[in-house]
């Protein structure tokens, strides 16, 4: 949906976060088109750091689930994959680095889709998003940020495929995530914490109320 990462989520999130915190943001993207949570764990976690410059993140934002939904990955298996992903991130970076899941967005039904397809995909994304929330609630310094996008996403926020977000959509999503991440980023920059923000010492947290369950009625 975007020509470069500067137009996509990371590039839109960074300036929004700087505007809210007054802190400069250095970011690094490790991604692969169509990667499931398990593929991210197996192939991308080592790229979270840069051995040449010794760059290492103060916070990790994880955006997974779309590819798993397209492949109809079972919810229990998806939760297991995400749990292992958090474990491997911890092994790589330590337990003090917050891990934040970007909540899965609801999809606006497209006009050219087969009947029922969008309704099924919306429901499946909602189901997998609940697994992200569950993992966040069970792990220290692990959080879930609801997508915060409107149920009917404006047409200009969607790419030509009517599935991925456009640069305008990423900008809106980035600003929403920045509002949730800013307090955590400020506390992380201030030094190590003994308790995760929004949760007990043994749990993570969920920023904001969860989205309501999608309707099962046909449109």
C-alpha positions, 0 to 999 in steps of 0.5 A, a space after each residue: 500500500 505504500 512505496 516506501 517505509 517512510 510512507 508506511 507504518 514505521 515512517 508515519 509513527 515516528 514523527 507522530 511519536 516525536 510530536 507527542 514526546 519531544 524525543 527524536 525517534 530512530 527506527 528500523 524495520 524488519 519485515 517480509 511481505 506475506 510473513 506469518 507470525 511464525 515466519 517472523 519468529 524464524 526469519 526476522 527476529 535476528 534483524 531487530 538489532 544492527 551488529 555493525 552500528 550496535 543499534 538496538 531498540 528501546 521498544 518493539 512494535 509487532 504487526 502480525 496477523 494479516 497473513 495468518 488470517 489469509 491462511 486461516 491459521 487456527 487461533 490456538 496455533 496463532 496464539 502459540 506462534 505469537 507466544 514463541 515470538 515474544 519469547 524469542 524477542 526477549 532472548 534477543 533483547 532482554 526482558 526490559 524492552 517493551 513489546 507492543 502488538 499493533 491491533 488488527 484493523 477491521 476491514 471495510 467491505 469492498 464492492 468487488 469482493 465475493 459475497 461473504 468473503 469480507 464478513 468472514 475475513 473481518 470475523 477472523 481478524 477479530 478472532 486473531 486480534 483476541 489472541 494478541 490481547 491474550 498473549 499481551 495480558 500474560 507476559 511482562 512488559 507486553 502490550 496490545 494497542 487496538 487499531 483505533 480505525 473506524 469500522 468503515 475505513 475511508 476509501 482514501 485510507 485504503 490502497 488500490 487492492 482495497 485491503 492494505 492501507 494507503 499512506 493516508 491510512 498509515 498516517 492515521 494508524 501511526 498517529 493512533 498508535 503513537 498516542 498509546 505508545 507515547 507514555 510507554 516510550 517516555 517511561 522507557 527513556 527515563 530508565 528501567 521500570 519495575 512494573 509494566 505500564 498498564 499491568 501488574 508486575 507479572 502481566 502486560 496490558 491493553 491500551 484502550 477498550 477492545 473493539 466490539 465483536 464484528 457483526 455476523 449479518 450479511 451486508 
